[in-house]
Amino acid sequence: MSSSPVAPKHPHHITQHGQTRVDDYYWMREKENPETIQYLRAESDYLEETMQHTCPLQEKLFAEMKARIKENDASVPEKRGEYFYYTRHEAGRQYPIFCRKHKSLDAAEEILLDQNQLAEGKSFCSVSGFAVSPDGKKLAYGVDWGGAEEYTLFIKDLTSGELYPEFFERTLGSAYERIGIEWGNDNEAVFYATLNDAQRPEKLFRHKLGDDPKNDEMLFHEADESFFLYFHKTRDDAYIMTYHYATNSREMRFLDANHPKGELKILQPRVDGLDYFAAHHKGNFFIVNNDGAKNFKLSVAPVDACGRENWKDLVPHRADVLVEMVDTFADFIVLSERKGGLRQLRLSAPDGVSDVRYVSFPETAYTVYLEMNSEFDAQALRFNYSSLVTPKSIIDFHAATGKWEVKKEDEIPSGYDKSQYVSERIHATAPDGTQVPMSIVYKKGLKKDGNNPALMYGYGAYGAIIDAEFNSNLFSLIERGFIFAIAHIRGGYDLGREWYDDGKVLNKKNSFTDFIACAEHLIAEGFTSKEKLGIEGASAGGLLVSACVTMRPDLFKAVICRVPFVDVVTTMSDPTIPLTTLEYTQWGNPDNKEHFDYLMSYSPYDHIRATAYPNMYISTGLNDPRVAFWEPAKFVARLRDMKTDDNMIVFYVNYDSGHAGASGRYDHLKEQARYYAFLMDRLGVN
């Protein structure tokens, strides 16, 4: 076997607050530098050579994962106007086919868009913003062929099947959500947002179908670099709403969708620390907000007098309940809340206060989230339900009767018996005495003798919550004796706003010490041992696991670190990098000496030292706009230079993708199989 790659050192001095640090690998930021690509290719060759012996295992894992998905499958049709819309997959094809049927599910199928055709000859393909005009005759959609989350917007005539001549580049979209395009109710106005050089969505445009895009009118320019500009249409099709997002405050504006040539009106001007979100219902805005309410509350105000001074509280602040979101329907209001770390759905009459009832769920630990629910007049609330042992189901909850109707439960073609597995909620004690919840799953009959392999996952940032949802891929590990655990650490909203605040900026290290405490608890309770424990995190979760590794390299045997945010101080000091200015209130601003010192106290890249480190699988996407490829590349290079052990470090570079990894469903499974094979190999699991 050849020796591991050695990256050239080109010392770069960075001085801040009178402190100078030397970054030998700063040059890797130069994507067009042949030396950069040469190093990345060397790492790719080393990975292939080093993991060659795991290829049979990778193939076996891929076959297992593939056997658990129904290859010929379709989503539950959703009614919008006169049509039922759905997506379906065909065996052997990577991407969905977007379809609809007119008035009846027995009608002939109409294919609106075949993503497989869009992806022909491409290594990556993501569709975002799929939006049909109100009259059902036109389709607007965005496509990203590089993984950088820069979408080109197209408009298709659904009668002729032809594309309109105009198209729009560098528009807002997402590999994670279907956002970025909306129609006015005149079927002619198209709204879209463009990205600036730092890939921040900042300008909202209105386009008239058939016009030259050069003549499009800019409705709003979000000049504040700490805000991202998003937009959406209300469920009742009444308004186009802008949503100005900063990590510690929000602002919304609205435009009458029946008069798309009109002007945006402000709902409530931005105030530092004021976070709110509004949904429209028959002349009123129902507003989830934190005005004097740390865990948020529900208020209401008329559209024509919607400033904060007119907000009337409906559901008050409660110390033990986090109010997450409000959704409005013609005959009922839905409030998504979280209590004890679990989401609950509160339904009420349209006034928001009478006829209150909660959806009852069949398990003590579960995941639930709302589907699109496009029909304002719907009489049933559609949501997705699962748990660590229950496959995902699409449920129609009939608001009037409380009837729970299962529209579909995901099939596991290779076979599955949930009674063979145990799911638990346990707690670890953090150094400051805080009880940190964990969700775990394992096969029935497991002995707590410390000999079991385990994989612990965490995130702990942005208030994001990693719920205990079903993932069929995990059973390739669980069937081999693994325990899988999710550490619900501070930095998420799991136990309310305070849980989030206690894991950000000058409290960020609580996320890491919580995670370490969870690992120690699994070991102390006999679930696993240091020699059998693997950890995994992605993006901000990659920061989590890499920080824990630099703090406690002795505690873990193997680490899966995907698209990790590891060069914290340097990145947060560069406002030209996407997300930097938005996230000063998440991580801190290094221009502030107190923030700089705190960031330096944990930044993984800056804390690599001469010691033994666990086996590590680190990955990146070359076109990643959220965490640039050079962060993990530099991290790997410095680890190789400093570590004193013979443990394996491999670096996977996807040259055709971004932050979300491979876009095709089979390619995604192959990536998953590779890092599971690494984990099993390093933990000595057959």
C-alpha positions as CSV (number, residue, x, y, z in Angstrom):
1,M,0.0,0.0,0.0
2,S,1.3,3.4,-0.9
3,S,1.8,6.0,1.8
4,S,-0.8,8.6,2.5
5,P,-0.7,11.9,0.6
6,V,1.4,14.7,1.9
7,A,0.1,18.2,1.1
8,P,2.7,20.9,0.4
9,K,3.0,23.6,3.0
10,H,2.8,27.3,2.0
11,P,2.8,29.2,5.2
12,H,0.1,32.0,5.4
13,H,0.1,34.3,8.4
14,I,-3.2,35.6,9.8
15,T,-3.1,38.2,12.5
16,Q,-6.2,39.1,14.5
17,H,-6.4,40.9,17.8
18,G,-2.6,40.9,18.1
19,Q,-2.4,37.1,17.7
20,T,-0.8,35.6,14.7
21,R,-1.4,32.0,13.5
22,V,0.2,30.2,10.6
23,D,-2.0,28.3,8.2
24,D,0.2,26.1,6.0
25,Y,-2.8,25.0,3.8
26,Y,-4.6,28.3,3.2
27,W,-3.6,28.0,-0.5
28,M,-6.2,25.2,-0.9
29,R,-8.9,27.9,-1.2
30,E,-7.6,28.3,-4.8
31,K,-9.9,25.9,-6.6
32,E,-8.3,26.6,-10.0
33,N,-4.8,26.0,-8.7
34,P,-3.5,22.8,-10.2
35,E,-1.8,22.0,-6.9
36,T,-5.1,22.0,-5.2
37,I,-6.7,19.6,-7.6
38,Q,-3.6,17.4,-7.6
39,Y,-3.8,17.1,-3.9
40,L,-7.5,16.3,-3.9
41,R,-7.0,13.6,-6.6
42,A,-4.2,12.1,-4.6
43,E,-6.5,11.8,-1.7
44,S,-9.1,10.2,-3.9
45,D,-6.6,7.7,-5.2
46,Y,-5.5,6.9,-1.6
47,L,-9.1,6.4,-0.5
48,E,-9.7,3.9,-3.3
49,E,-6.5,2.0,-2.6
50,T,-7.0,2.0,1.2
51,M,-10.6,0.9,1.0
52,Q,-10.2,-1.6,-1.8
53,H,-10.5,-4.5,0.6
54,T,-14.0,-3.2,1.7
55,C,-15.4,-3.3,-1.9
56,P,-17.2,-6.6,-1.4
57,L,-18.7,-5.2,1.8
58,Q,-19.7,-2.0,0.1
59,E,-21.4,-4.0,-2.7
60,K,-23.2,-6.1,-0.1
61,L,-24.4,-3.1,1.9
62,F,-25.6,-1.3,-1.3
63,A,-27.5,-4.4,-2.3
64,E,-29.1,-4.6,1.2
65,M,-30.1,-0.9,1.2
66,K,-31.5,-1.1,-2.3
67,A,-33.5,-4.2,-1.4
68,R,-35.2,-2.1,1.3
69,I,-36.6,0.5,-1.0
70,K,-39.5,-0.1,-3.4
71,E,-37.9,0.8,-6.7
72,N,-41.2,1.1,-8.6
73,D,-43.1,3.5,-6.3
74,A,-45.2,6.6,-6.2
75,S,-46.1,9.3,-3.7
76,V,-49.6,9.7,-2.4
77,P,-51.4,12.0,-4.9
78,E,-52.1,15.5,-3.6
79,K,-55.1,17.5,-4.9
80,R,-54.4,21.0,-6.1
81,G,-57.2,22.6,-8.1
82,E,-58.6,20.2,-10.7
83,Y,-55.5,18.0,-10.6
84,F,-54.0,15.3,-8.5
85,Y,-50.2,15.7,-8.4
86,Y,-47.7,13.0,-7.5
87,T,-44.1,11.8,-8.2
88,R,-43.1,8.3,-9.0
89,H,-39.9,6.3,-9.4
90,E,-39.1,3.6,-11.9
91,A,-36.7,0.7,-11.1
92,G,-33.1,1.4,-12.3
93,R,-33.7,5.2,-12.7
94,Q,-32.1,7.7,-10.4
95,Y,-34.7,10.5,-10.3
96,P,-38.4,11.1,-9.9
97,I,-40.9,11.7,-12.6
98,F,-43.4,14.5,-11.9
99,C,-47.0,13.6,-12.9
100,R,-50.6,14.5,-12.5
101,K,-54.1,13.3,-13.3
102,H,-57.1,15.5,-14.1
103,K,-60.1,15.4,-11.7
104,S,-59.8,11.6,-11.0
105,L,-57.1,9.2,-10.0
106,D,-58.5,6.9,-12.8
107,A,-57.7,9.5,-15.4
108,A,-54.8,9.2,-17.8
109,E,-51.4,10.2,-16.5
110,E,-49.8,13.4,-17.7
111,I,-46.0,13.6,-17.2
112,L,-45.1,17.2,-16.4
113,L,-41.3,16.7,-16.0
114,D,-39.0,13.7,-16.1
115,Q,-36.0,14.5,-14.0
116,N,-34.1,11.5,-15.5
117,Q,-34.3,13.3,-18.9
118,L,-33.0,16.5,-17.4
119,A,-30.1,14.6,-15.9
120,E,-29.0,12.8,-19.0
121,G,-25.2,13.3,-19.5
122,K,-25.0,15.0,-16.1
123,S,-23.4,13.7,-12.9
124,F,-25.7,15.8,-10.7
125,C,-29.2,17.1,-11.0
126,S,-31.4,18.8,-8.5
127,V,-34.9,20.2,-9.2
128,S,-36.3,23.0,-6.9
129,G,-39.4,25.2,-6.8
130,F,-41.7,23.0,-9.0
131,A,-44.7,25.3,-9.4
132,V,-47.7,25.0,-11.7
133,S,-49.6,28.1,-12.6
134,P,-53.1,28.6,-11.0
135,D,-54.8,27.7,-14.3
136,G,-52.8,24.5,-14.5
137,K,-51.4,25.4,-18.0
138,K,-47.8,26.4,-17.2
139,L,-44.9,24.9,-15.1
140,A,-42.0,26.8,-13.6
141,Y,-39.1,24.9,-12.2
142,G,-35.4,25.4,-11.3
143,V,-32.5,23.0,-12.1
144,D,-29.1,22.8,-10.6
145,W,-26.6,20.6,-12.5
146,G,-23.5,21.3,-10.3
147,G,-24.5,21.0,-6.7
148,A,-23.7,24.7,-5.9
149,E,-27.4,25.4,-5.2
150,E,-27.6,28.0,-8.0
151,Y,-30.7,27.2,-10.0
152,T,-31.6,28.1,-13.6
153,L,-35.3,28.8,-13.8
154,F,-37.4,27.5,-16.8
155,I,-41.0,27.9,-17.7
156,K,-42.8,25.1,-19.6
157,D,-46.1,25.3,-21.6
158,L,-47.9,22.2,-20.4
159,T,-50.3,22.3,-23.4
160,S,-47.6,22.2,-26.1
161,G,-44.8,20.8,-24.0
162,E,-42.5,23.5,-25.2
163,L,-40.3,25.8,-23.1
164,Y,-40.8,29.5,-23.1
165,P,-37.8,31.3,-24.5
166,E,-37.0,33.2,-21.3
167,F,-34.9,31.6,-18.5
168,F,-33.3,33.0,-15.4
169,E,-29.9,32.1,-14.0
170,R,-28.5,32.1,-10.4
171,T,-31.9,31.9,-8.8
172,L,-32.8,30.8,-5.3
173,G,-33.5,27.1,-4.8
174,S,-32.6,24.4,-2.5
175,A,-31.4,20.8,-2.7
176,Y,-33.3,20.2,0.5
177,E,-36.6,22.1,-0.1
178,R,-38.8,22.9,-3.0
179,I,-38.5,26.7,-2.8
180,G,-37.7,29.6,-5.2
181,I,-40.6,30.2,-7.6
182,E,-44.2,31.5,-7.2
183,W,-47.0,32.5,-9.6
184,G,-49.3,35.5,-9.4
185,N,-53.0,34.6,-9.7
186,D,-53.1,36.2,-13.2
187,N,-51.1,33.2,-14.5
188,E,-48.7,35.7,-16.1
189,A,-46.6,37.0,-13.2
190,V,-43.7,34.9,-12.0
191,F,-41.7,35.8,-8.9
192,Y,-38.1,34.7,-8.3
193,A,-35.1,35.6,-6.3
194,T,-31.5,35.9,-7.4
195,L,-28.2,35.3,-5.5
196,N,-25.3,37.7,-5.1
197,D,-21.6,36.8,-5.4
198,A,-21.7,35.4,-1.9
199,Q,-24.7,33.2,-2.9
200,R,-27.0,35.1,-0.6
201,P,-30.6,35.5,-1.9
202,E,-31.0,39.2,-1.9
203,K,-33.2,40.4,-4.8
204,L,-36.9,39.6,-5.5
205,F,-38.0,40.1,-9.1
206,R,-41.4,40.0,-10.9
207,H,-41.4,38.7,-14.4
208,K,-44.2,38.9,-17.0
209,L,-44.5,35.8,-19.1
210,G,-43.1,36.4,-22.6
211,D,-41.1,39.5,-21.6
212,D,-37.3,39.8,-21.8
213,P,-36.0,39.1,-18.3
214,K,-33.7,42.1,-18.6
215,N,-36.9,44.2,-18.1
216,D,-38.0,42.4,-15.0
217,E,-38.9,44.7,-12.1
218,M,-37.0,44.3,-8.8
219,L,-39.6,44.4,-6.0
220,F,-37.1,44.3,-3.2
221,H,-33.4,44.4,-2.5
222,E,-32.3,42.9,0.8
223,A,-29.2,45.1,1.4
224,D,-28.5,43.9,4.9
225,E,-25.9,41.2,4.6
226,S,-27.1,39.5,7.8
227,F,-30.4,38.6,6.2
228,F,-31.4,36.1,3.6
229,L,-34.5,36.8,1.4
230,Y,-37.0,34.0,0.9
231,F,-40.6,34.1,-0.3
232,H,-43.7,31.9,-0.6
233,K,-47.4,32.0,-1.5
234,T,-49.9,31.6,1.3
235,R,-52.0,28.4,1.3
236,D,-55.2,30.3,0.4
237,D,-53.3,31.8,-2.6
238,A,-54.1,35.3,-1.3
239,Y,-50.6,36.7,-0.9
240,I,-47.0,36.4,-2.0
241,M,-45.1,36.7,1.3
242,T,-41.4,37.6,1.6
243,Y,-39.5,36.2,4.6
244,H,-36.4,38.0,5.6
245,Y,-34.3,35.7,7.7
246,A,-31.5,36.4,10.1
247,T,-30.5,33.9,12.8
248,N,-31.9,36.1,15.6
249,S,-34.7,38.1,13.9
250,R,-37.2,38.0,11.1
251,E,-39.3,40.3,8.9
252,M,-42.2,39.7,6.5
253,R,-43.8,41.6,3.7
254,F,-46.9,40.7,1.6
255,L,-48.3,41.4,-1.9
256,D,-51.8,40.7,-3.1
257,A,-51.5,37.7,-5.4
258,N,-54.7,38.8,-7.2
259,H,-52.9,42.1,-8.1
260,P,-49.4,40.9,-8.8
261,K,-48.4,44.3,-10.2
262,G,-48.9,45.9,-6.8
263,E,-46.4,46.8,-4.1
264,L,-45.1,44.9,-1.1
265,K,-46.4,46.0,2.3
266,I,-44.6,45.4,5.5
267,L,-46.1,43.2,8.2
268,Q,-43.9,44.2,11.1
269,P,-40.6,46.0,10.7
270,R,-37.5,44.1,11.8
271,V,-36.4,44.5,15.4
272,D,-33.3,42.9,16.7
273,G,-34.3,39.7,18.5
274,L,-37.9,39.7,17.3
275,D,-38.6,36.4,15.5
276,Y,-42.0,35.9,13.9
277,F,-43.8,34.0,11.1
278,A,-47.3,34.7,9.8
279,A,-49.9,32.7,8.0
280,H,-53.0,34.3,6.4
281,H,-56.6,33.3,7.2
282,K,-59.6,35.3,5.8
283,G,-58.3,38.8,6.4
284,N,-56.2,38.0,9.5
285,F,-52.6,37.0,10.0
286,F,-51.9,34.3,12.6
287,I,-48.5,35.1,13.9
288,V,-46.1,32.8,15.8
289,N,-43.7,35.2,17.6
290,N,-41.3,35.6,20.5
291,D,-42.4,39.1,21.6
292,G,-41.9,38.7,25.4
293,A,-42.2,34.9,24.9
294,K,-38.9,33.0,24.8
295,N,-40.6,29.8,23.7
296,F,-42.9,31.7,21.3
297,K,-46.7,32.2,21.4
298,L,-49.5,32.6,18.9
299,S,-51.0,36.0,18.1
300,V,-53.5,37.4,15.6
301,A,-53.8,40.7,13.8
302,P,-55.9,42.0,10.9
303,V,-54.1,42.4,7.5
304,D,-54.9,46.1,7.3
305,A,-53.4,46.8,10.8
306,C,-50.8,44.0,11.3
307,G,-48.0,45.8,13.1
308,R,-46.9,44.5,16.5
309,E,-48.9,47.0,18.4
310,N,-52.1,45.3,17.1
311,W,-51.1,41.7,17.9
312,K,-53.6,40.0,20.1
313,D,-52.3,37.0,21.9
314,L,-54.3,33.7,21.4
315,V,-52.0,31.0,22.8
316,P,-49.8,32.4,25.5
317,H,-46.2,31.6,26.2
318,R,-45.6,28.4,28.2
319,A,-42.3,27.5,29.8
320,D,-42.5,23.8,28.9
321,V,-43.9,24.1,25.3
322,L,-42.1,25.5,22.2
323,V,-44.5,26.9,19.6
324,E,-42.8,26.1,16.2
325,M,-45.2,26.9,13.4
326,V,-48.8,27.9,12.5
327,D,-50.7,26.6,9.5
328,T,-54.1,27.9,8.4
329,F,-57.0,26.1,6.7
330,A,-60.5,27.2,5.9
331,D,-62.1,25.4,8.8
332,F,-59.3,24.9,11.3
333,I,-55.9,26.2,12.5
334,V,-52.9,23.9,13.2
335,L,-50.2,24.8,15.6
336,S,-47.0,22.7,15.6
337,E,-45.7,22.6,19.2
338,R,-42.9,20.7,20.9
339,K,-43.1,19.4,24.5
340,G,-40.5,17.1,26.1
341,G,-38.6,17.1,22.9
342,L,-41.6,15.6,20.9
343,R,-43.7,17.4,18.3
344,Q,-47.4,17.7,18.9
345,L,-50.1,19.0,16.6
346,R,-52.7,21.3,18.1
347,L,-55.9,21.8,16.1
348,S,-58.5,24.4,16.8
349,A,-61.4,26.3,15.2
350,P,-60.5,29.2,12.9
351,D,-60.5,31.6,15.8
352,G,-57.4,29.7,17.2
353,V,-58.8,29.3,20.7
354,S,-62.0,27.2,20.6
355,D,-62.5,23.5,19.9
356,V,-58.9,22.7,20.8
357,R,-57.8,19.1,20.4
358,Y,-54.4,17.4,19.9
359,V,-53.5,14.6,17.5
360,S,-52.8,11.4,19.5
361,F,-49.7,9.4,18.4
362,P,-49.3,5.6,18.9
363,E,-45.7,5.6,20.2
364,T,-43.9,7.4,23.1
365,A,-41.1,8.5,20.7
366,Y,-41.8,9.4,17.1
367,T,-41.3,11.9,14.3
368,V,-44.1,13.8,12.7
369,Y,-44.0,16.6,10.1
370,L,-46.7,18.2,7.9
371,E,-46.9,17.4,4.2
372,M,-47.6,20.2,1.6
373,N,-51.3,20.4,2.3
374,S,-51.9,22.6,-0.7
375,E,-55.7,22.7,-0.5
376,F,-56.9,25.5,1.8
377,D,-60.4,24.0,1.9
378,A,-59.0,20.5,2.9
379,Q,-61.0,18.7,5.6
380,A,-58.0,16.5,6.5
381,L,-54.6,17.3,7.7
382,R,-51.9,15.3,6.0
383,F,-48.7,14.5,7.8
384,N,-45.7,12.1,7.7
385,Y,-45.3,9.9,10.7
386,S,-42.5,7.4,11.7
387,S,-40.2,6.4,14.5
388,L,-36.9,4.6,14.8
389,V,-38.7,1.3,14.3
390,T,-41.9,2.3,12.4
391,P,-41.5,3.0,8.6
392,K,-42.7,6.3,7.3
393,S,-46.5,6.6,6.8
394,I,-48.6,9.3,5.1
395,I,-51.5,10.0,7.4
396,D,-54.7,11.9,6.7
397,F,-56.1,13.2,10.0
398,H,-59.7,14.1,9.6
399,A,-60.2,17.3,11.5
400,A,-63.9,17.0,12.2
401,T,-63.9,13.4,13.5
402,G,-60.3,12.8,14.6
403,K,-60.1,9.7,12.3
404,W,-56.6,8.6,11.5
405,E,-56.4,7.4,7.9
406,V,-53.2,5.7,6.7
407,K,-52.8,6.6,3.0
408,K,-49.5,4.8,2.6
409,E,-46.8,3.1,4.7
410,D,-43.4,2.6,3.1
411,E,-42.9,-0.9,2.1
412,I,-39.6,-2.8,2.9
413,P,-39.5,-5.3,0.0
414,S,-36.8,-7.4,1.6
415,G,-38.9,-7.9,4.7
416,Y,-39.1,-6.2,8.1
417,D,-40.6,-7.0,11.5
418,K,-40.6,-4.1,13.9
419,S,-41.2,-6.4,16.9
420,Q,-37.5,-7.5,16.6
421,Y,-36.2,-4.1,17.6
422,V,-36.1,-1.9,20.7
423,S,-36.4,1.8,20.7
424,E,-35.7,3.8,23.9
425,R,-35.3,7.3,25.2
426,I,-32.5,7.6,27.7
427,H,-30.6,10.5,29.3
428,A,-27.0,11.4,29.9
429,T,-25.7,13.9,32.5
430,A,-23.7,16.8,31.1
431,P,-20.8,18.3,33.1
432,D,-23.1,21.1,34.3
433,G,-25.7,18.6,35.5
434,T,-28.0,19.1,32.5
435,Q,-29.9,16.0,31.5
436,V,-29.4,15.4,27.7
437,P,-31.9,13.1,26.0
438,M,-30.8,10.4,23.6
439,S,-32.9,8.2,21.2
440,I,-31.5,4.8,20.7
441,V,-32.5,1.7,18.7
442,Y,-31.0,-1.8,18.7
443,K,-32.0,-5.4,18.1
444,K,-34.0,-7.2,20.8
445,G,-31.9,-9.5,23.0
446,L,-28.8,-7.3,22.9
447,K,-26.5,-7.8,25.9
448,K,-25.2,-4.7,27.7
449,D,-21.7,-6.2,28.1
450,G,-19.7,-3.4,26.5
451,N,-18.9,-5.4,23.4
452,N,-21.5,-4.0,21.0
453,P,-20.5,-1.7,18.2
454,A,-22.4,1.6,18.3
455,L,-22.9,4.7,16.1
456,M,-23.9,7.9,17.7
457,Y,-25.2,10.8,15.6
458,G,-25.6,14.5,16.5
459,Y,-26.0,18.0,15.1
460,G,-26.7,20.7,17.6
461,A,-27.0,24.0,15.7
462,Y,-29.4,26.5,14.3
463,G,-32.2,25.2,16.5
464,A,-32.5,22.2,14.1
465,I,-33.9,19.1,15.7
466,I,-32.8,15.6,14.7
467,D,-35.9,13.7,15.4
468,A,-36.0,9.9,15.8
469,E,-37.3,9.0,12.4
470,F,-37.2,5.8,10.4
471,N,-34.1,5.2,8.2
472,S,-34.1,1.8,6.5
473,N,-30.4,2.1,5.8
474,L,-29.6,1.9,9.5
475,F,-30.7,-1.7,9.7
476,S,-27.6,-2.8,7.8
477,L,-25.8,-1.8,11.0
478,I,-28.5,-2.8,13.5
479,E,-28.7,-6.3,12.1
480,R,-25.0,-6.7,12.7
481,G,-25.3,-5.9,16.3
482,F,-25.0,-2.1,16.3
483,I,-26.7,0.3,18.6
484,F,-27.7,3.5,16.9
485,A,-28.1,6.6,19.0
486,I,-29.2,10.2,18.4
487,A,-27.8,12.7,20.9
488,H,-30.3,15.5,21.3
489,I,-27.7,18.0,22.4
490,R,-28.0,21.7,23.1
491,G,-27.9,23.9,20.1
492,G,-31.2,22.5,18.7
493,Y,-34.7,23.4,19.7
494,D,-35.4,20.0,21.2
495,L,-36.3,21.2,24.7
496,G,-37.2,24.8,23.8
497,R,-35.6,28.1,23.0
498,E,-33.3,28.0,26.0
499,W,-31.9,24.6,24.8
500,Y,-30.9,26.4,21.5
501,D,-29.5,29.5,23.2
502,D,-27.4,27.3,25.5
503,G,-25.6,25.8,22.5
504,K,-24.7,28.9,20.4
505,V,-22.2,31.8,20.3
506,L,-20.5,32.0,23.8
507,N,-22.3,28.8,24.9
508,K,-21.4,26.7,21.9
509,K,-19.1,24.3,23.8
510,N,-22.1,23.0,25.6
511,S,-23.0,21.1,22.4
512,F,-19.6,19.3,22.4
513,T,-19.6,18.5,26.1
514,D,-23.2,17.2,25.9
515,F,-22.1,14.9,23.0
516,I,-19.1,13.7,24.9
517,A,-21.3,13.0,28.0
518,C,-23.7,11.0,25.8
519,A,-20.8,8.9,24.5
520,E,-19.6,8.3,28.1
521,H,-23.1,7.3,29.2
522,L,-23.4,4.7,26.4
523,I,-20.1,3.2,27.6
524,A,-20.9,3.4,31.3
525,E,-24.3,1.7,30.8
526,G,-22.6,-1.2,28.9
527,F,-24.1,-0.4,25.5
528,T,-20.6,-0.2,24.0
529,S,-16.9,0.7,24.7
530,K,-14.3,3.1,23.4
531,E,-13.0,0.4,21.1
532,K,-16.5,-0.1,19.6
533,L,-17.9,3.4,19.4
534,G,-18.3,5.4,16.2
535,I,-19.7,8.9,15.8
536,E,-21.2,10.7,12.8
537,G,-22.0,14.3,12.0
538,A,-22.6,16.4,8.9
539,S,-22.1,20.1,8.2
540,A,-22.5,21.8,11.6
541,G,-22.7,18.2,12.9
542,G,-19.3,17.7,11.3
543,L,-18.1,20.6,13.4
544,L,-19.6,18.8,16.4
545,V,-17.8,15.5,15.9
546,S,-14.5,17.0,14.8
547,A,-14.5,19.3,17.9
548,C,-15.2,16.3,20.1
549,V,-12.4,14.4,18.5
550,T,-9.9,17.3,19.1
551,M,-11.2,17.5,22.7
552,R,-11.3,13.8,23.5
553,P,-9.5,11.8,20.8
554,D,-9.3,8.8,23.2
555,L,-13.0,8.4,23.4
556,F,-13.9,7.2,19.9
557,K,-12.7,4.5,17.6
558,A,-14.1,5.7,14.3
559,V,-15.5,9.0,13.0
560,I,-17.7,9.8,10.0
561,C,-17.3,13.5,9.3
562,R,-19.3,14.7,6.3
563,V,-19.0,18.2,4.7
564,P,-17.7,19.5,8.1
565,F,-17.5,23.1,9.2
566,V,-14.0,22.8,10.8
567,D,-12.0,26.0,10.0
568,V,-14.3,28.1,12.2
569,V,-12.3,31.3,12.8
570,T,-10.9,31.8,9.3
571,T,-14.3,31.2,7.7
572,M,-16.2,33.4,10.1
573,S,-13.6,36.1,9.4
574,D,-14.3,36.2,5.7
575,P,-17.6,37.9,4.7
576,T,-17.2,36.9,1.1
577,I,-17.9,33.3,2.0
578,P,-21.6,32.3,1.7
579,L,-23.4,32.2,5.1
580,T,-20.7,34.1,7.0
581,T,-22.5,37.4,7.6
582,L,-25.8,35.6,8.2
583,E,-24.3,33.5,11.0
584,Y,-22.5,36.0,13.2
585,T,-25.4,35.6,15.6
586,Q,-25.0,31.8,15.4
587,W,-21.3,31.4,16.0
588,G,-20.0,34.8,16.8
589,N,-18.1,37.6,14.9
590,P,-14.3,37.3,15.1
591,D,-14.0,41.1,14.8
592,N,-15.3,41.0,18.4
593,K,-12.3,40.0,20.7
594,E,-14.5,38.0,23.1
595,H,-16.0,36.1,20.2
596,F,-12.6,35.6,18.6
597,D,-11.1,34.1,21.8
598,Y,-14.1,31.8,22.3
599,L,-14.1,30.6,18.7
600,M,-10.3,29.9,18.9
601,S,-10.9,27.9,22.1
602,Y,-12.7,25.2,20.1
603,S,-12.1,25.6,16.3
604,P,-11.2,22.0,15.3
605,Y,-8.7,23.0,12.6
606,D,-6.9,25.2,15.1
607,H,-6.8,22.5,17.8
608,I,-5.1,19.7,15.9
609,R,-2.1,18.7,17.9
610,A,0.5,15.9,18.0
611,T,-1.4,13.0,19.4
612,A,-3.3,9.9,18.4
613,Y,-6.6,10.4,16.7
614,P,-9.4,7.9,15.8
615,N,-10.0,6.4,12.4
616,M,-11.7,9.1,10.3
617,Y,-13.8,9.2,7.1
618,I,-14.1,12.8,6.0
619,S,-16.1,13.9,2.9
620,T,-16.8,17.0,0.8
621,G,-18.5,18.1,-2.3
622,L,-16.3,20.2,-4.6
623,N,-19.1,22.6,-5.4
624,D,-20.4,22.9,-1.9
625,P,-21.7,26.5,-1.3
626,R,-22.3,26.0,2.4
627,V,-19.1,24.5,3.6
628,A,-16.3,25.1,1.1
629,F,-14.3,22.0,0.1
630,W,-11.1,23.5,1.4
631,E,-12.2,23.3,5.0
632,P,-12.2,19.5,5.2
633,A,-9.3,19.3,2.8
634,K,-7.1,21.5,5.1
635,F,-8.4,19.5,8.1
636,V,-7.2,16.3,6.6
637,A,-3.9,17.7,5.6
638,R,-3.1,19.0,9.0
639,L,-4.3,15.8,10.7
640,R,-2.0,13.8,8.5
641,D,0.9,16.0,9.4
642,M,0.3,16.1,13.1
643,K,-1.2,12.7,14.2
644,T,1.1,10.2,16.0
645,D,-0.9,7.0,15.2
646,D,-1.4,4.5,12.4
647,N,-5.2,4.8,12.3
648,M,-6.8,5.4,9.0
649,I,-7.9,8.8,7.7
650,V,-9.6,8.8,4.3
651,F,-11.0,11.8,2.4
652,Y,-13.8,11.3,0.0
653,V,-14.3,14.1,-2.6
654,N,-17.4,14.1,-4.8
655,Y,-16.3,16.2,-7.7
656,D,-19.8,16.6,-9.1
657,S,-21.9,17.6,-6.1
658,G,-22.3,20.1,-3.3
659,H,-23.4,20.0,0.3
660,A,-26.2,17.4,-0.1
661,G,-23.9,14.8,-1.7
662,A,-25.0,12.7,-4.6
663,S,-28.3,13.6,-6.1
664,G,-29.4,10.3,-7.6
665,R,-31.1,7.8,-5.2
666,Y,-28.7,4.9,-6.1
667,D,-25.6,7.1,-6.1
668,H,-26.7,8.3,-2.6
669,L,-27.0,4.7,-1.4
670,K,-23.5,4.0,-2.7
671,E,-22.1,6.9,-0.7
672,Q,-23.9,5.6,2.4
673,A,-22.6,2.1,1.8
674,R,-19.0,3.4,1.5
675,Y,-18.9,5.1,4.9
676,Y,-20.8,2.3,6.6
677,A,-18.2,-0.1,5.2
678,F,-15.5,2.1,6.6
679,L,-17.2,2.2,10.0
680,M,-17.6,-1.6,10.2
681,D,-14.1,-2.3,9.0
682,R,-12.6,0.1,11.6
683,L,-14.7,-1.3,14.4
684,G,-13.9,-4.9,13.4
685,V,-17.5,-5.8,12.6
686,N,-17.9,-8.7,10.2
